[in-house]
Amino acid sequence: MNICLLNDSFPPVIDGVVNVMMNYARYLQSDFQAGVIVGTPGYPGADYSQYPYPVVPYPSFDTAAVTNGYRTGNPFESQSVSRLARFAPDLIHSHCPASATVIARILREETGAPIVFTYHTKYDIDIRRAVKIKPIADEGIRAMVSNIEACDEIWTVSRGAGESLKALGYQGDYLVMNNGVDFEKGRADQEKVSQAVSGWDLPENVPVFLYVGRLMNYKGLPLLLDALKLLKDGGQDFRMVFVGKGPDGDFLKEKAEELGLSEKGEGPGKCFFTGPVYDREVLRAWNTRADLFLFPSPFDPNGLVVREAAACGLASVLIRDSCAAEGITDGRNGFLVEENAESLAAFLREACQDLSRLHEAGQHAMEEIYLSWQSCVAAAYDRYGYVLEEKKRGAYEGKRKQATDLLVSATAHGMEQQEKLRQLTEERKAKLRQFGVEQSEKLSRIGKEFFQDWKETATGMMENIQEAEESAEEFWNSLFPDLRGKDNPGKKEDHE
């Protein structure tokens, strides 16, 4: 089976969806010997030759200022789309509802392959963050939903994510397909932990809380800082470590200072911002060192970092009824609080009195909510087979039509014609190259024949000259027999 994976980000950008894409590609190849190709907006200076599958970077333009460091791809660039089409995918899997899904729709027109789309995050919040004018943002969200509805099967990473999508106006069905964790189960050894946390003030027997992810206010981080302020004011000692970066990083650092939680605040620092950590084993070490993972995000539709923490035996504190809290049994494999600083602070105050309870919940989390990428991709591959069978029996023919269908169809037709023209041009070039080779061989053959003829002629001439010299010598010797053996016997003037 040939799979085309599409997303609007790929390394050098690192985020949760990129992690999903790379694990899909890895296990589709290794476990199912599937053919894989990746399409993504190109980033200047990026090296795409290092991957064990082709990566097609299509032209993009810099929108980092309004999209938190991401570039925006041009889905109507024919050469890149044609290269993806020549891969002849059996199925197209898009992981972003923007340019990636536009390309997916064009590819479907050209190849007939069905489209699976995964809804990973609440993109409407990012749209409203980037576009401040409400009518324009609303139109952008409608376009996003229309793009999603144009796909053949919709997956979401949680039930809450699916309901969030429906709240935006999506009218179709969806299937929950979980994402996995690329950590194997197990805690880091003590030596690696010591190396990872060296240089940070983390006293023994002082509770350590951890957050890993993008530094965004809508992930509940201001609420978290307010709760930590209440905890500090109540006399509880602790350390809070933020691992990651994001557009709200400076605001959160300033807030921590204002609340007296950072090194620049009153007394010893209780909050540390390490910046991003890309080494997975260093992240494992931080998850091993911490006593509790704090993830007060009502935004995230899945909370992959919660399962990463669970892989290392670290339990999480989550907002009750949030998407990230799905599958959590309060008090057993995680902890649930209300979405306010007072509720979180009250729980943390109690939790600090019995760290062994937190560690026991972490062990349950490892056993009960951990999901490996290998098992998740296996489930996805099985579902791919179902989608292809549904495609064969015509199940997707009656899908709701979208206003952009005509544009996509016309674009695909235009690209198809361009590809045919390119193929004709390549054929002509190939014919010209072949003609050149044939002419070169012909000239070479003629040259060889000419040389052989010239060699035979020259040899014949030399033989004739030698015969003439011998005849002349015999003639002079017959005229002057007495002079035979003397110098220059053949020259008449020497004997007159």
C-alpha positions in Angstrom: 0.0 0.0 0.0 1.3 3.5 -0.9 0.4 6.2 1.6 0.8 9.9 1.0 1.1 11.8 4.3 0.4 15.6 4.2 0.8 18.3 6.9 1.5 22.0 7.1 4.6 21.5 9.2 7.6 19.1 9.3 11.2 19.4 10.6 12.9 21.7 11.2 9.6 22.7 12.9 8.9 20.3 15.8 5.4 20.1 17.3 2.9 17.4 18.3 1.5 16.9 14.8 5.0 16.6 13.3 5.7 13.9 15.9 2.5 12.1 14.8 3.5 12.3 11.1 7.0 11.0 11.7 5.8 8.1 13.8 3.2 7.2 11.1 5.9 7.2 8.4 8.3 5.2 10.6 5.9 2.4 11.6 4.1 2.2 8.2 7.4 1.4 6.6 8.9 -0.8 9.3 5.9 -2.8 10.4 3.8 -3.0 7.1 6.4 -2.3 4.4 4.1 0.4 3.1 5.4 2.9 0.6 5.4 6.4 2.2 5.8 9.9 0.7 5.5 13.1 2.7 4.3 16.5 1.4 4.9 19.7 3.4 5.7 23.4 2.9 9.4 23.9 2.3 11.6 25.7 4.8 14.8 27.5 3.6 17.9 25.5 4.3 16.1 22.3 5.4 17.7 19.0 4.4 14.9 16.6 3.4 17.4 14.0 2.0 18.0 12.4 5.4 14.7 10.6 5.7 14.1 7.0 4.6 11.2 8.1 2.5 10.8 10.9 -0.1 9.8 14.3 1.3 8.3 16.8 -1.2 8.7 20.4 0.0 6.3 22.6 -2.0 6.8 26.4 -2.2 5.9 28.4 0.9 6.0 32.0 2.2 7.0 33.3 5.6 4.0 33.8 7.9 5.9 33.3 11.1 4.9 36.6 12.6 1.2 35.7 12.7 1.3 31.8 12.8 3.7 31.3 15.7 6.7 30.4 13.5 5.0 28.4 10.8 5.2 29.0 7.0 2.2 28.8 4.7 2.4 26.5 1.7 1.2 27.1 -1.8 -1.0 24.1 -2.6 -1.4 25.1 -6.3 2.2 24.6 -7.3 2.0 22.0 -10.0 5.4 20.4 -10.0 5.3 19.4 -6.4 1.7 18.1 -6.7 2.6 16.2 -9.8 5.6 14.6 -8.1 3.2 13.4 -5.3 0.8 12.1 -7.9 3.5 10.1 -9.7 4.1 8.2 -6.4 0.6 6.7 -7.2 -0.7 6.7 -3.6 -3.5 4.3 -2.7 -4.6 6.5 0.2 -4.0 10.1 1.2 -3.8 11.0 4.9 -3.9 14.8 5.7 -3.1 16.0 9.2 -3.9 19.7 8.7 -7.1 21.4 7.3 -5.2 24.1 5.4 -2.9 23.8 2.4 -2.3 20.1 3.1 -5.9 19.2 2.6 -6.2 21.4 -0.5 -3.3 19.4 -2.0 -5.0 16.1 -0.8 -8.2 17.1 -2.7 -6.2 17.9 -5.9 -4.4 14.6 -5.5 -7.7 12.7 -5.2 -8.9 14.3 -8.4 -5.7 13.1 -10.2 -5.3 9.7 -8.6 -8.7 8.6 -7.3 -7.2 7.8 -3.9 -9.5 8.4 -0.9 -8.6 11.0 1.8 -8.4 10.4 5.5 -8.2 13.5 7.6 -7.2 13.7 11.3 -8.4 16.6 13.4 -5.5 17.1 15.9 -6.2 20.4 17.5 -8.6 23.2 17.8 -7.5 25.1 14.8 -10.2 27.7 15.2 -8.4 29.2 18.3 -5.2 29.6 16.2 -7.2 31.2 13.4 -8.8 33.7 15.8 -5.4 34.4 17.4 -3.8 35.1 14.0 -6.8 37.0 12.5 -8.1 39.8 14.7 -11.0 40.8 12.5 -13.9 38.6 13.5 -15.7 38.4 10.1 -12.5 37.4 8.4 -11.7 34.8 11.1 -15.3 33.4 10.9 -14.8 33.0 7.1 -11.5 31.3 7.6 -13.1 28.8 10.1 -15.9 28.1 7.6 -13.4 27.4 4.9 -11.5 25.1 7.2 -14.6 23.1 8.0 -15.6 22.9 4.4 -12.1 21.6 3.6 -12.5 18.9 6.3 -16.0 17.9 5.1 -14.6 17.4 1.6 -12.5 14.4 2.9 -13.7 10.9 2.8 -13.2 9.8 6.4 -12.6 12.0 9.4 -10.6 10.9 12.4 -10.3 12.9 15.7 -7.8 12.2 18.5 -10.5 12.3 21.2 -14.2 12.4 21.6 -14.0 16.0 22.9 -12.1 17.0 19.8 -14.8 15.5 17.6 -17.5 17.4 19.5 -15.4 20.6 19.2 -15.3 20.1 15.5 -19.1 19.7 15.3 -19.5 22.9 17.3 -17.7 24.7 14.5 -20.4 23.5 12.0 -19.0 20.2 10.8 -22.0 18.0 9.9 -20.4 14.6 9.2 -19.4 11.6 11.3 -16.0 11.1 12.9 -14.0 8.2 14.3 -11.7 8.5 17.4 -8.2 7.2 16.6 -5.8 7.6 19.4 -2.2 8.9 19.0 0.6 7.1 20.7 3.8 7.8 22.5 7.3 7.2 21.1 8.7 6.7 24.6 9.0 3.1 25.6 7.7 2.3 29.1 10.2 2.9 31.9 11.9 5.5 34.0 15.3 6.9 33.2 18.2 5.7 35.3 19.5 7.9 38.1 22.7 8.9 36.3 20.8 10.3 33.3 18.4 12.1 35.6 21.3 13.7 37.4 22.9 14.8 34.2 19.6 16.3 32.8 18.7 18.3 35.9 22.2 19.4 36.9 22.4 23.1 37.4 18.8 23.5 38.6 17.9 24.1 42.2 15.9 20.9 42.9 16.4 19.9 46.6 15.7 16.4 47.7 12.3 15.9 49.4 10.9 19.1 47.8 8.0 18.3 45.4 8.8 18.9 41.8 6.1 19.8 39.3 6.6 19.6 35.5 4.9 21.1 32.4 6.1 20.2 28.9 4.7 21.9 25.8 4.2 25.2 24.0 4.1 28.3 26.3 0.6 29.5 25.4 -1.8 31.2 27.7 -4.8 29.2 26.4 -3.2 26.1 27.8 -4.2 27.3 31.3 -0.7 28.4 32.2 -1.7 31.8 33.8 -4.1 29.8 36.0 -1.3 27.5 36.9 0.9 30.4 38.0 -1.9 31.8 40.1 -2.4 28.5 41.8 1.4 28.2 42.5 1.3 31.7 44.1 -1.5 30.5 46.4 0.5 27.4 47.2 3.7 29.5 48.0 1.7 32.0 50.1 0.4 29.0 52.2 4.0 28.2 53.1 4.4 25.1 50.9 7.9 24.7 49.3 8.0 23.2 45.8 9.7 23.6 42.4 7.9 24.1 39.1 9.7 23.4 35.8 8.4 24.6 32.5 10.0 22.9 29.5 9.2 24.4 26.1 8.8 27.7 24.2 6.0 29.7 22.7 4.7 33.1 21.8 3.5 33.7 25.4 6.7 32.7 27.0 7.8 36.3 27.8 4.4 37.1 29.3 4.5 34.0 31.5 8.1 34.7 32.7 7.1 38.2 33.6 4.0 37.0 35.4 6.1 34.5 37.4 8.4 37.4 38.5 5.5 39.6 39.5 4.1 36.8 41.6 7.4 36.2 43.3 7.8 32.7 41.9 11.0 33.1 39.8 14.6 33.6 40.7 14.1 37.4 40.4 11.2 37.3 42.8 11.2 37.3 46.6 13.2 34.5 48.2 14.6 31.4 46.3 13.2 30.8 42.9 10.4 28.2 42.7 9.7 28.4 38.9 12.2 27.6 36.2 11.9 27.9 32.4 14.3 25.6 30.7 13.4 26.4 27.1 12.6 23.6 24.6 14.2 20.2 25.0 14.3 18.1 21.8 16.4 15.1 23.1 13.8 12.5 24.0 15.9 10.8 26.6 16.5 14.2 28.4 12.7 14.6 28.4 12.3 11.1 29.9 14.8 12.1 32.6 12.7 15.2 33.5 9.5 13.1 33.6 11.4 10.7 35.9 12.6 13.4 38.2 9.2 15.1 38.7 6.6 14.1 41.2 3.6 15.3 39.3 2.8 16.6 35.7 0.6 19.7 35.7 -1.5 20.1 32.5 -4.4 22.5 33.2 -5.3 22.9 29.5 -8.9 23.0 28.5 -7.7 23.6 24.9 -5.7 20.5 23.9 -7.9 17.8 22.2 -5.6 15.0 23.2 -2.7 15.9 25.5 0.0 13.7 24.1 2.4 14.9 26.8 0.1 13.4 29.4 0.7 9.9 27.9 4.5 10.6 27.6 4.5 11.4 31.3 2.6 8.2 31.9 5.2 6.2 30.0 7.7 7.3 32.6 5.4 6.5 35.6 4.4 10.2 36.1 0.7 11.0 36.9 -0.9 14.2 35.7 -3.3 16.8 37.1 -5.9 17.7 34.5 -9.0 19.9 34.2 -12.1 17.9 34.8 -14.1 17.2 31.6 -11.3 18.4 29.3 -10.3 16.4 26.3 -6.9 15.6 27.9 -8.8 14.1 30.9 -10.5 11.4 28.8 -9.5 7.9 30.1 -8.4 9.3 33.5 -9.8 7.8 36.6 -9.5 10.5 39.3 -7.2 9.4 42.1 -6.1 6.2 40.4 -4.1 7.0 37.2 -4.4 10.8 37.4 -6.0 13.6 39.2 -8.8 16.0 38.1 -9.5 19.6 39.3 -11.9 22.4 38.4 -10.7 25.1 36.0 -9.7 27.7 38.6 -6.6 28.5 40.6 -8.2 27.8 44.0 -9.1 24.2 43.1 -5.7 23.4 41.7 -3.9 25.0 44.6 -6.0 23.1 47.1 -5.2 19.8 45.4 -1.5 20.6 45.2 -1.4 21.5 48.9 -2.9 18.1 49.8 -0.7 16.2 47.3 2.5 17.6 48.7 1.8 15.9 52.0 1.8 12.4 50.5 4.2 12.0 47.5 4.0 8.2 47.6 0.3 8.5 46.6 1.4 10.5 43.5 4.0 7.9 42.6 1.5 5.1 42.9 -0.9 6.9 40.6 2.0 7.3 38.1 2.6 3.6 38.1 -1.1 3.0 37.3 -0.9 5.6 34.5 2.0 3.7 33.0 -0.1 0.5 33.1 -3.5 1.9 32.1 -3.3 4.9 29.8 0.0 4.4 28.0 -0.4 3.8 24.2 2.6 2.9 22.0 2.9 4.3 18.5 3.3 0.8 17.2 -0.2 -0.2 18.3 -1.8 3.1 17.2 -0.3 2.9 13.7 -1.4 -0.8 13.4 -4.9 0.3 14.2 -4.7 3.1 11.6 -3.3 0.7 8.9 -6.2 -1.7 9.5 -8.6 1.2 9.1 -6.9 2.2 5.9 -7.8 -1.2 4.5 -11.5 -0.6 5.5 -11.4 2.9 3.8 -10.1 1.4 0.5 -12.8 -1.3 0.6 -15.4 1.5 1.1 -14.0 3.4 -1.8 -14.3 0.4 -4.0 -17.9 -0.1 -3.3 -18.6 3.6 -3.9 -19.5 4.6 -0.3 -17.9 8.0 -0.7 -19.6 9.0 -3.9 -22.6 10.6 -2.2 -20.6 12.9 0.1 -21.9 16.4 0.6 -20.6 18.7 -2.1 -18.4 21.7 -1.2 -18.4 25.2 -2.8 -14.7 24.7 -3.6 -15.1 21.4 -5.5 -15.2 23.1 -8.9 -12.0 25.1 -8.1 -10.2 22.0 -6.9 -11.4 20.0 -9.9 -10.3 22.7 -12.4 -7.0 23.1 -10.7 -6.4 19.3 -10.8 -7.3 19.3 -14.5 -4.9 22.1 -15.2 -2.1 20.4 -13.3 -2.9 17.1 -15.2 -2.6 18.9 -18.5 0.7 20.5 -17.4 2.0 17.1 -16.3 1.0 15.6 -19.7 2.8 18.5 -21.4 5.8 17.9 -19.2 5.8 14.2 -20.0 5.6 15.0 -23.8 8.5 17.5 -23.3 10.5 14.8 -21.5 9.7 12.3 -24.2 10.9 14.7 -26.8 14.0 15.4 -24.8 14.5 11.7 -24.5 14.0 11.2 -28.2 16.5 14.0 -28.9 19.0 12.5 -26.5 18.5 9.1 -28.2 18.9 10.7 -31.7 22.1 12.4 -30.5 23.4 9.1 -29.2 22.5 7.3 -32.4 24.2 10.1 -34.5 27.2 10.0 -32.3 27.4 6.2 -32.7 26.9 6.6 -36.5 29.7 9.2 -36.7 31.9 7.0 -34.6 31.2 4.0 -36.8 31.9 6.1 -40.0 35.1 7.4 -38.4 36.2 3.9 -37.6 35.4 2.7 -41.1 37.2 5.7 -42.7 40.3 5.1 -40.5 40.3 1.4 -41.5 40.0 2.3 -45.2 42.7 4.9 -44.8 45.0 2.5 -43.0 44.5 -0.2 -45.8 45.1 2.5 -48.5 48.2 3.7 -46.7 49.5 0.2 -46.3 48.9 -0.5 -50.0 50.8 2.7 -50.9 53.7 1.8 -48.8 53.9 -1.6 -50.4 53.8 -0.1 -53.9 56.6 2.4 -53.0 58.7 -0.5 -51.6 58.1 -2.5 -54.8 59.0 0.6 -56.9 62.3 1.0 -55.0 63.2 -2.7 -55.4 62.4 -2.5 -59.2 64.6 0.6 -59.6 67.5 -1.0 -57.8 67.2 -4.1 -60.0 67.1 -1.8 -63.1 70.3 0.1 -62.2 72.1 -3.1 -61.2 71.3 -4.6 -64.6 72.9 -1.5 -66.3 76.0 -1.3 -64.2 76.7 -4.8 -62.9 80.3 -3.9 -62.1 79.3 -1.3 -59.7 77.1 -3.6 -57.6 77.9 -3.2 -53.9 79.4 0.3 -54.2 77.8 3.4 -52.6 74.7 4.8 -54.3 74.7 2.2 -57.1 71.4 3.4 -58.3 72.3 7.0 -59.1 73.3 7.5 -62.7 75.4 10.7 -62.1 77.8 8.8 -59.9 79.0 6.7 -62.9 79.3 9.1 -65.8 
